[in-house]
Amino acid sequence: MLSWLWRILFNRKARPGEIWWADVPFEDGPGSKVRPCLIVRVTFTGYDVLKITSQDQSRRRDHIQIETRAWDRNADKNSYLDLTDPIRIRTVDNKAGALDRPTWTKVRKLHSV
C-alpha cells in the first residue's frame, strides 16, 4: 500500500551522510550560491542539508572542521560544517563524496537523523 511512498523517497539520488554540490539560498537576502552541503534528511519536497564552508570557522561552537580532501582532491585545507538548523533545498547537482563515519555519527546525534 505504501510502496509508492517508498519509491518516491528512496529513488532520490542523494542519501543522508553524502556531500553534494547544490544551489543553496542565502539566509539573509535574495540570491543563492552553489556550495557543498551535507545531506542530513531526504524529504518529499527535497533535502535537508547543512552548509559547508571553506572559510575558517574554528572559533565558532556551531561549526566543526571536516576533512575536505576525502571528497575534494584539489583541496589544500579543511572545511567547516555548519551545525545550525538544516536548510531545505529542492535539488542537488553533483555528488562530491561522503562524510567520514565518526563525524556523521556526531551529526546524526545532533540532528536526530
C-alpha beads as a LAMMPS data file, in Angstrom:
LAMMPS data file: protein, C-alpha beads

113 atoms
112 bonds

1 atom types
1 bond types

-500.0 500.0 xlo xhi
-500.0 500.0 ylo yhi
-500.0 500.0 zlo zhi

Masses

1 110.0

Atoms # bond

1 1 1 0.000 0.000 0.000
2 1 1 2.818 2.421 0.835
3 1 1 5.140 1.110 -1.858
4 1 1 4.696 4.296 -3.922
5 1 1 5.812 6.319 -0.908
6 1 1 8.986 4.278 -0.521
7 1 1 9.694 4.603 -4.247
8 1 1 9.452 8.395 -4.014
9 1 1 11.734 8.605 -1.003
10 1 1 14.320 6.044 -1.997
11 1 1 14.569 6.899 -5.693
12 1 1 16.146 10.205 -4.732
13 1 1 19.718 10.350 -5.918
14 1 1 21.270 11.701 -2.692
15 1 1 21.427 9.872 0.625
16 1 1 21.973 11.117 4.192
17 1 1 25.672 11.379 5.030
18 1 1 26.669 12.273 1.478
19 1 1 28.177 15.577 0.388
20 1 1 26.655 17.125 -2.738
21 1 1 27.034 20.395 -4.614
22 1 1 23.787 22.350 -4.602
23 1 1 22.408 25.824 -5.197
24 1 1 21.759 26.973 -1.612
25 1 1 19.731 30.153 -0.964
26 1 1 21.218 32.930 1.150
27 1 1 19.670 33.218 4.608
28 1 1 19.932 36.982 4.836
29 1 1 18.631 38.121 1.472
30 1 1 17.808 37.214 -2.105
31 1 1 20.036 35.032 -4.203
32 1 1 21.915 31.797 -3.764
33 1 1 25.325 30.189 -4.055
34 1 1 26.451 26.815 -5.378
35 1 1 28.254 25.188 -2.476
36 1 1 28.981 21.783 -0.992
37 1 1 26.454 20.620 1.571
38 1 1 25.822 17.572 3.703
39 1 1 22.555 15.716 3.179
40 1 1 21.018 15.068 6.601
41 1 1 17.482 14.098 5.605
42 1 1 15.577 13.152 2.449
43 1 1 12.014 14.537 2.284
44 1 1 9.086 14.548 -0.140
45 1 1 9.957 18.084 -1.229
46 1 1 13.732 17.782 -1.397
47 1 1 16.612 17.541 1.026
48 1 1 17.530 18.954 4.420
49 1 1 21.176 19.971 4.241
50 1 1 23.922 21.508 6.349
51 1 1 26.151 24.032 4.613
52 1 1 29.895 23.517 4.225
53 1 1 32.260 26.474 4.027
54 1 1 35.951 26.806 3.314
55 1 1 36.194 29.928 5.491
56 1 1 37.817 29.420 8.892
57 1 1 35.069 28.981 11.470
58 1 1 37.282 27.417 14.168
59 1 1 36.221 29.972 16.780
60 1 1 32.541 29.142 16.426
61 1 1 30.841 26.467 18.528
62 1 1 28.211 25.788 15.865
63 1 1 30.762 24.622 13.259
64 1 1 33.099 21.643 13.145
65 1 1 36.147 21.119 10.994
66 1 1 35.825 18.328 8.446
67 1 1 38.370 16.611 6.217
68 1 1 37.967 18.085 2.752
69 1 1 40.484 16.046 0.767
70 1 1 38.323 12.948 1.211
71 1 1 35.792 14.455 -1.218
72 1 1 37.790 17.230 -2.929
73 1 1 41.212 16.063 -4.120
74 1 1 42.247 19.616 -5.018
75 1 1 41.597 20.999 -1.536
76 1 1 44.574 22.480 0.270
77 1 1 42.795 22.971 3.598
78 1 1 39.910 21.519 5.554
79 1 1 36.377 22.904 5.531
80 1 1 33.816 23.666 8.229
81 1 1 30.376 22.129 8.606
82 1 1 27.677 24.485 9.869
83 1 1 25.789 22.560 12.572
84 1 1 22.935 25.049 12.919
85 1 1 19.469 24.170 11.648
86 1 1 19.348 22.379 8.297
87 1 1 18.145 24.211 5.208
88 1 1 15.553 22.661 2.869
89 1 1 16.551 22.582 -0.787
90 1 1 14.697 21.011 -3.704
91 1 1 17.524 19.583 -5.789
92 1 1 21.191 18.663 -5.647
93 1 1 23.612 18.785 -8.556
94 1 1 26.783 16.690 -8.295
95 1 1 27.938 14.242 -5.686
96 1 1 31.232 15.204 -4.079
97 1 1 31.662 12.321 -1.630
98 1 1 30.598 11.346 1.863
99 1 1 31.309 12.448 5.399
100 1 1 33.604 10.225 7.456
101 1 1 31.816 7.853 9.826
102 1 1 32.777 9.449 13.199
103 1 1 31.699 12.911 12.061
104 1 1 28.476 11.569 10.527
105 1 1 27.667 9.838 13.835
106 1 1 28.137 13.151 15.664
107 1 1 25.901 14.991 13.176
108 1 1 23.200 12.300 13.425
109 1 1 23.057 12.718 17.195
110 1 1 22.784 16.499 16.907
111 1 1 20.046 16.433 14.283
112 1 1 18.117 13.242 15.106
113 1 1 18.794 11.715 11.720

Bonds

1 1 1 2
2 1 2 3
3 1 3 4
4 1 4 5
5 1 5 6
6 1 6 7
7 1 7 8
8 1 8 9
9 1 9 10
10 1 10 11
11 1 11 12
12 1 12 13
13 1 13 14
14 1 14 15
15 1 15 16
16 1 16 17
17 1 17 18
18 1 18 19
19 1 19 20
20 1 20 21
21 1 21 22
22 1 22 23
23 1 23 24
24 1 24 25
25 1 25 26
26 1 26 27
27 1 27 28
28 1 28 29
29 1 29 30
30 1 30 31
31 1 31 32
32 1 32 33
33 1 33 34
34 1 34 35
35 1 35 36
36 1 36 37
37 1 37 38
38 1 38 39
39 1 39 40
40 1 40 41
41 1 41 42
42 1 42 43
43 1 43 44
44 1 44 45
45 1 45 46
46 1 46 47
47 1 47 48
48 1 48 49
49 1 49 50
50 1 50 51
51 1 51 52
52 1 52 53
53 1 53 54
54 1 54 55
55 1 55 56
56 1 56 57
57 1 57 58
58 1 58 59
59 1 59 60
60 1 60 61
61 1 61 62
62 1 62 63
63 1 63 64
64 1 64 65
65 1 65 66
66 1 66 67
67 1 67 68
68 1 68 69
69 1 69 70
70 1 70 71
71 1 71 72
72 1 72 73
73 1 73 74
74 1 74 75
75 1 75 76
76 1 76 77
77 1 77 78
78 1 78 79
79 1 79 80
80 1 80 81
81 1 81 82
82 1 82 83
83 1 83 84
84 1 84 85
85 1 85 86
86 1 86 87
87 1 87 88
88 1 88 89
89 1 89 90
90 1 90 91
91 1 91 92
92 1 92 93
93 1 93 94
94 1 94 95
95 1 95 96
96 1 96 97
97 1 97 98
98 1 98 99
99 1 99 100
100 1 100 101
101 1 101 102
102 1 102 103
103 1 103 104
104 1 104 105
105 1 105 106
106 1 106 107
107 1 107 108
108 1 108 109
109 1 109 110
110 1 110 111
111 1 111 112
112 1 112 113
